[in-house]
């Protein structure tokens, strides 16, 4: 097989599978001629809140702004501290810094890569004004324990559910356990727009009202600016696309789970170990850990399978955050994960033949490595 024959993702395939629905939604907006904060946004906010089991959804420009606005609505500001994970996409921390607040980190679980509640309390100080757990790779974190710890300290929890559309804990949607939950609808997400988009969900009327004002220059009504807000409004075209896609989300998530289960059977648990996926995971990414990551990645590339690494460097070791003064060894579990994780294709439009090809490559790699070890010993 030629390299890139099996892509990591393919949004063109997704579009072609629902082309009629998407085209109709876009034409509806174009024919109406209303493009900002109109009926499509209102309809999507209602349907997304219902899907998540929340009282309110507030559409915003992107997932980073969702976190920034939700944290601001919770009262986080300059000089405050926000506890989060060092093993996440940089935007989680970007949102904190945009408010002039400071990130504090707690290390992660080696089984899932999610924030370890047992290490959380040590990161809380008198300056801590919020906790941002991340439901990494579409797998719910131990959110019940995190919320309990936060409640003991009187600190709000703002969930980063950017990769966890439809993920649940005991049948309850993630993003509904804390004071607010935040989603990104970046095109590659389980529910993706055709550009940047995001949303905040909450049961708190005050947080919802403040978020609606903050996304629109702090306006309570037109030209009545009561907060220092920003411009971060979900536009009508993106809302219409999300509305068109939403009915397919559950089916797409189930397809991801089936692909992931098939890969699981091909791994040996030693040389190639899948990250634990708690019940309710939606498999945004399928991630394996291996001490032979680079060998595996090269082997798969030669077989035409595209892979990615999420994430090759923890946030605290990124040059942009060197001012935090954190060095290698500060969060050893996160650092070890960054050296060993590899993401395999798991998007719903993968064909059965492509899934089988990837699984076969995994089995062949394991057999080859075992044979190599036996010869060397």
N, C-alpha and C positions, 0 to 999 in steps of 0.2 A: 504494500500500500504506500502511496505517496504521502509525505508529510502534509499535515493540515487536512487530510481527507476526512478526519473526524474532528470537527471544530469544537472549541470549548463551549461556545454558544452560537446560536444562529437565529437572530431576531427576524430575518426575512422569512424563515420557515414558519415562525409563529404568526407573522402577519398574514401569510398566504393561507394559513389554516382558518383564520377568522376575518378574511378580507372583506366580506360583505358587511359584517357588523361594524368593523372599524370605518370603512368608507362611508357608511350611512351616518355614523356618529359625526365624523368630520364635516360632511356635507350639511348636516343639520346646523352646526355652528356657523359655517360659512354663509348659509342662506339666511340665518337669523341676523347676522351682523353684530353680535354682542360678544365681546372677547375677554372681558375681565369681570370677575365676580358676578356672574350671571346665573341663569337657571341650571346650567350644567354643573357648576361648582356646588350649588345648593343641593342638587339631586345627589351628586356623588358624596357630599358630606353626610347626608341622611343615610345613604346606603352603606357607606363605609362604617359609620357609627353602629348601624344595625348589625353588620357583619361581625364587628368586633365585640358586640354586646356592650357598647358604651353609650352614654347619654349624649355626648357631643363629639363631633369631628370638625376640625378646622383645617381647611386646605391652605397650604403655604407653598413657597416657591421650590423648596428642596428639603431633603432630609436634614442637612446641617442647620438650616434655618428653623426647622421644626424643633430641634433640640435647643437652639439658642433662644427661641421665643418661649418655649415651655419653661426653660430655666429662668428666664427673665420674669415670666408670669408668676413663678414661684418665689420671686424676690431675690434671686442671685444677682450679684453685681460686682463691681470692681473690688478686688482684694479678698473676696470670699474664696473658700475652697470647695471643690467638688470632687468627690471620690469616684473613681472609675477604674477600668481595667487598662493595663498597658498593652494588652494583646487585642487590638481592634483596628479598624480603619481609622486613619488620622482624623477624618471629620468629626469623630466623637469628641476629640480633644479640641479641635478647631472651634467647635461651638462654644466650649467653655471659655476659651481664650478671647473669643469675640466679645464677651461680656466683661473682659478685664479680670475674670476670675482665674484661679490657679488650680490645675489638676493635681490631685493626690492619687496615687495608685495603690491597689492591692493586687497581689499576684493571683494567678488563675489555677483552675483544676487541670491536672494533666490528662484526665479522661475526656474532657469536653472542650477545654480552652476557655470556659466561662469563668467569670469572677468567682473566687472562692469565698463563700460567706464566712468560713472559719478564720480568714485573714482580714476580713473587712473591718472589724471593730478596731484593730490596731491602727488603721489609717484615718480614723475619725478624730478630729481635734475640735477645739472650741470654735474654730473658724469655719468648720464644715457646714455648708448651707444646703447641700443636696448630694444625692448619690445617683450615679448613672450606671446601672448594670446594662450589659449588652447581651442580647440573645444571639450569640455568635453562630454563624453558618446556618441559621434557621432552627437551632436547638435551644429550647427554653433553658434559662439559667435557673438556679435554685431561688426563684423570686420570692417564694413565701418566707424563707429564712431571711432574705435580704430586707424585705419590708418589715419584718418583726424587729430586726436590729435597728433599722431606721426609726421605727416608731418609738423604741425605747429612748432614743436620743432626740426625738422631736424633729427629725430631718425628713424632708420630702424626698420621694424617689421618683425620678423621671426615667422611664424605660427607653432604651435604644432598641427598637424593634425593626430597624432598617432592613434586616435580612430575614424577618420572621413573620411574613404575612400569612395569617391563618394558623400559626403555631398556638398550641394550647397547653395549659397545665390543669390536669383534672377536669378537662372539658371547658375550661375558661380561657378566653383569649389572652395571650400575652399583650402587654401594653395597657391592661386594665387593672393591674394590681397596685401600681403606684399612683402618685398624684396625677401623673399624665404619662402618656406613651407616645413615642414618635416613630414615624415611618418615612422611609424614602421610597419614591416610585421611580428611581433611576431605571432606565430601560431594561437593564439586565436582572432586575429584581423579580421575585416570583410574580408580583403584580407590578408591571412597569409601564410608564408613560412613554411617549415618543419625544422625550426631552426631560428636563429636570422637573421634579414635582415632589411634594411631601405633604404630610398631614400630622396633626396632633389629635389624639383622642383622650377624653377625660370625662369623668362623672362630676367634676367640680365646676359648677356654673361660673364661679369667679375666675377660675383659670381659663375657661372657655371664652368668657367675655374679654378678659385681658388679652388673650392670644389673638382674638379677632381684631382688636384695636391695634395691637403691636404690629401685626402683619401689614397694616394699611396706614402707616405714618402716625399711629396713635390716635386715629380719629374715632370718636364716639358716634358722631354723625358728621355729615359733610362739613368741612371747615371748622369742626369743633374738636381740636386736638388736645386731649387730656393726658396723653402719655408721650414720651419720646420713642416713637416707633420707627419702623423700617419699611422698606418696600419689598414684600415677599408674599405675593398673591398667586395662588394657583390659578392658571388661566383656563379659559373655557375649553380650548381645544384639548388640552391635556386631561381635563376633567371628563370630557366626552369620551376620549380614548379609554380612560380608566373605567368608566361606566360600561363601555362595550366589552372590556376584558373581564370585569369582575365575575360574571356568571361562569367563567371557565376556570377560575382560580382553584376551586376545590378539586376538580378533575386533574388539573396540571400538578397540584401538590401530591395527589395520590400516585401519579405517574412517576414523579421524582422518588417517592418512597419505594416503589417497586424496583426502579433502576438501582437504587442504593442497596436494597436487599439482595439483588442479584450480584452486585459487586462484593458484598460481604462474603458470599459463599466462595468467592475466588481468592480470598486473602487467607494467609496462614496465621495471622494474629501475632507473629513474632517478627519476621522481616517486614511485613506489611500489616499494619494494624489500623483498622478504621477508628476514627474518633467515636466515642460513645454518643449515641443519639437518644436522649430521653424520650419517653412517650410524648407525643404531641409535636415532635419535630417535623419541619416541612422541607428539610433537605435543600435549602437554598444552595449550599455547596456540599459536595461529597469529598471529605478530607481524610486522607490516610497519613499516618505517621510512619516514618521509616528512617533508620540510620543510613540507609542507602538511597536517600532521596535523589541525589543528582544522577546516580546510576539508573534509577528507575525512570526519571524524567527523560534521560537520553534514550533509554530503551523504547519508551512509548513514542517519543518523537520519531524515531526511526521506523516505527510501525504506523506512523501517520496519525497519532493521537495527540491532540493539543492539551497541555496542562497549564496550570497557573499555581502560584504560591500566594496564599493568603494567611499570613503576611510575612515577608522575608525579614523584617526588622521591627521589633516592638516600638511603640511610640516613644518611650523614654530614651531610646537610643537613636532616634531620628535627629539629624543635625539641627533642624528647626527648633527643637526643644532642648538643646544643650544647656540653655540658661537655667533649666531646672536642677542642674548639677548632679544628675543621676548617671551612674556608670554601669558598665557591664557587671553583672552579678547582683544588681539591685533587685531584680525579679527573675530568679533563675528558671522558674517553670515557663514563664512567657518566653524567655530567651531560648530555652531548649526547644520549645514548640516552633519558634521561628526558624530554627535550624533543621527541622525534621518534617514539617507538614507539606503536603502536596494535594492540590485540588484536581479532581478528575471531572470530565464532562458529565453532567447530570440533568441537562435541560430537557423538558418534557417532549420535545419534538425529535429527540434522538430515535433512530429506527431500531427495531429489535436486532437487526444485523450489526449495527454499530455498537450497541450495548454488548452483544456477544463477542465482538471483536476486542473490545476493551477488556472484558472479563478474561478472554483467552490470553491476552497479552499479560495480564496480571498473573495468571496461573503459570504461564511459560517463564516469566521472570523469576517467580519463586522456585520453580523446578531448576532453573539454571543456576541460581544462587546456592541452592542446596547441593547440587552436583559439584559446584566449584568448592564448596566447603569440605565435602567428603574427599575430594581429590587432595586438597591441601592438608587434610589431617591424616 
